[in-house]
Amino acid sequence: MTEARSEVSLGMPQLPAPAYPAEVRARLEADAKEVIARYPGSRSALLPLLHLVQSEEGFVSRTGMAFCAELLGLTTAEVTAVATFYTMYRRKPSGDYQVGVCTNTLCAVMGGDAIFDRLKEHLGVGNDETTEDGKVTLEHIECNAACDFAPVVMVNWEFFDNQTPESATRLVDDLIAGRTVEPTRGAPLCSYKDTARILAGFPDERPGAVAATGGAGPASLIGLKLAKGEATPQPRVVSPRGEAPRDAAPRDEPQKGAEHLSSHDAPQETSASDPDNPAGPTAEEGE
Ligand code: FES
């Protein structure tokens, strides 16, 4: 006779998540209901609700996930699957300031890797680790669509553009010392918990935030301007290193001796145009 394996033998059973104190619960529930009412289906509110619970404790705790599951009629497994997928949700207590260094390709080659290495050494922490005073959590972050300002550092998701190892070191020193730091553009810096509340969909009503300007840079906006007819296309070809850029011939004037500007512009062979490689069965096969 085989013995059924108990839940305990498969691993330690998890205790239920502790509940929020009554006052916290009442406040979060009122906020959560406001968020849920914005969506036609309640489960669509999961992402902002995770930001909401993150704004309470600074990370998404088991208590926060149980709260989201209860309010949205989901299982805790469903909520956990989402909370662990997105890197903007923290799963453990972290620093007051999340210092994210973009080490995606463009920022990395423009100095992001050097900045990250310098901060690691300066702060004495590794990726996703927090300084002993609880002030700064250092993180690698992915591209934040600010490549024309590379290398980019983000503090609590506010932009600090065109950084160097020296400027990034000064930045974290200022944060640790409690000195005011100004993001390069956008809203003034606020605490990580306040940032999470804004991301949950509650407006940032600080005077400086309402007036904040300075979004994407010129290189990011050129596509939009082209689409609106506010800019003229300037076709260029990339030149070998060390040579000056050359203007490419306009597309309606093919270069001499070349039928197309590049092989990508040439019509590709398809089953309709290539009788040697038909898509369907050949005449013999069909017989
Ligand atoms: S690669 Fe860093 S912002 Fe795009």
Residues whose N, C-alpha, C, O or C-beta is under 5 A from the ligand:
A	BS01	FES	C102 N104 T105 L106 C107 C143 N144 A145 A146 C147 V152
